[in-house]
Every structure is written in structure tokens, then in C-alpha cells.
């Protein structure tokens, strides 16, 4: 009985193989984290020569589906920001670094809450 089951498994695996058509390759997008940096504001965080940095990082897997979708929309739109206070989001996608600026009300709360102030 065991021998016949093994034979059926092997035959099933062999029948699934088709030498004429390779298996389609799926494109996998890997994003490990999103970096957020607060720019401008009262203390001028992120300004060249400045010593105040307001940064945060959140793992992509820690974000909810809604937050991921909101971040994807920001990177897709790439709307220019003309404001004194804004956030700069950076992510790695398909081996490339992408950066986009966003207004505070556009950034998901989970991402904005990760920002910490440091002096350099």
C-alpha cells in the first residue's frame, strides 16, 4: 500500500513537470521598513547644518493593510509639498531607494508615532 502511494506521488510530480513551458516567475516586491524624518517646524529639524534630527523607522510587516495602502498612495502620487512642517518618507523597493515628502495629515499615525528626537 505504501509503495503504491509513493508511486502515485512520484507520477503526480512528474506529470506536473512540463519541459516545454517553464514555470512563470512571480515578481516579488520586498520592503523591509519605512523611514520617516520630520523636516522643518519650529526647531528646523532636518535642516542642513542643524543638530536636531527627528527620525523613526517602522517595519513594513508591522503596518496595517490600511497604513500600507496609504503609504503606497503617497509614493504613487509624489505630490510636491510646500509647507514649513512636513515628513520625508524613504523606503527600499525592488532594490531602489524611493523618497517622498508628505504633509503631517497624510502620514499614518503608526508611522508618525515612531519619530524620536535626537541631537547630533
C-alpha positions in Angstrom: 0.0 0.0 0.0 2.7 2.5 1.0 4.6 1.6 -2.1 1.7 2.3 -4.4 1.1 5.7 -2.6 4.7 6.6 -3.2 4.4 5.6 -6.8 1.3 7.8 -7.3 3.1 10.8 -5.6 6.1 10.4 -8.0 3.8 10.1 -11.0 1.9 13.1 -9.9 5.1 15.2 -9.6 6.4 14.0 -12.9 3.1 14.8 -14.7 3.2 18.4 -13.2 6.6 18.9 -15.0 6.4 20.3 -18.5 9.8 20.7 -20.2 8.4 22.8 -23.0 7.0 25.6 -20.8 8.9 26.9 -17.8 7.0 27.9 -14.7 6.1 31.6 -14.7 8.3 33.7 -12.5 6.4 35.8 -10.0 7.8 39.3 -9.3 8.4 39.6 -5.6 8.5 43.0 -4.0 10.4 43.1 -0.8 10.2 46.1 1.5 11.6 45.7 5.0 10.9 49.1 6.6 9.8 52.7 6.1 12.0 55.5 7.4 10.3 58.8 8.4 12.0 62.1 9.1 10.3 65.3 10.2 11.5 68.3 8.3 11.2 71.9 9.2 8.9 73.1 12.0 9.8 75.4 14.9 13.3 74.0 15.6 14.1 73.5 11.9 14.7 69.7 12.2 16.5 68.1 9.3 17.9 71.4 8.1 21.5 71.3 6.6 24.0 72.0 9.4 21.3 71.5 12.0 21.9 69.3 15.0 18.2 68.3 15.7 17.1 65.1 14.0 13.5 63.7 14.2 13.5 60.3 12.7 11.7 57.0 13.0 11.6 53.5 11.4 8.7 51.1 11.2 8.9 47.6 9.8 6.7 47.1 6.7 5.2 44.0 8.3 4.2 46.0 11.5 2.0 48.3 9.5 -1.7 47.6 8.9 -3.1 47.0 5.4 -4.7 50.4 5.5 -1.4 52.1 6.5 0.5 50.2 3.8 -2.1 51.3 1.2 -1.9 55.0 2.4 1.9 54.9 2.1 1.7 53.3 -1.3 -0.6 56.1 -2.4 1.8 58.8 -1.2 4.7 57.2 -3.2 2.5 56.8 -6.3 1.2 60.4 -6.2 4.5 62.1 -5.4 2.7 65.4 -4.9 5.1 68.3 -4.2 4.9 69.7 -0.7 5.2 73.4 0.1 4.9 73.6 3.8 7.1 74.6 6.8 6.5 71.3 8.5 6.4 68.0 6.6 7.6 64.4 6.7 10.1 62.7 4.3 9.4 59.0 3.8 12.0 56.7 2.5 11.7 53.0 1.5 13.6 50.4 -0.4 11.6 48.7 -3.2 12.9 46.4 -5.8 16.5 47.3 -5.0 15.8 51.1 -5.4 15.5 53.8 -2.7 12.3 55.8 -3.0 11.7 59.1 -1.2 8.6 61.2 -1.0 7.5 64.2 1.1 4.1 64.3 2.7 2.1 66.7 4.9 1.6 65.6 8.6 -2.1 64.8 8.0 -1.3 62.4 5.1 1.1 60.2 7.2 -0.4 57.2 9.0 -0.4 57.6 12.8 1.6 54.4 13.4 4.4 55.8 11.2 4.3 59.4 12.7 4.3 57.9 16.3 7.7 56.3 15.6 9.5 59.6 15.3 12.1 60.3 18.0 14.1 63.5 18.6 17.9 63.2 18.8 20.7 65.7 18.9 23.7 65.1 16.7 
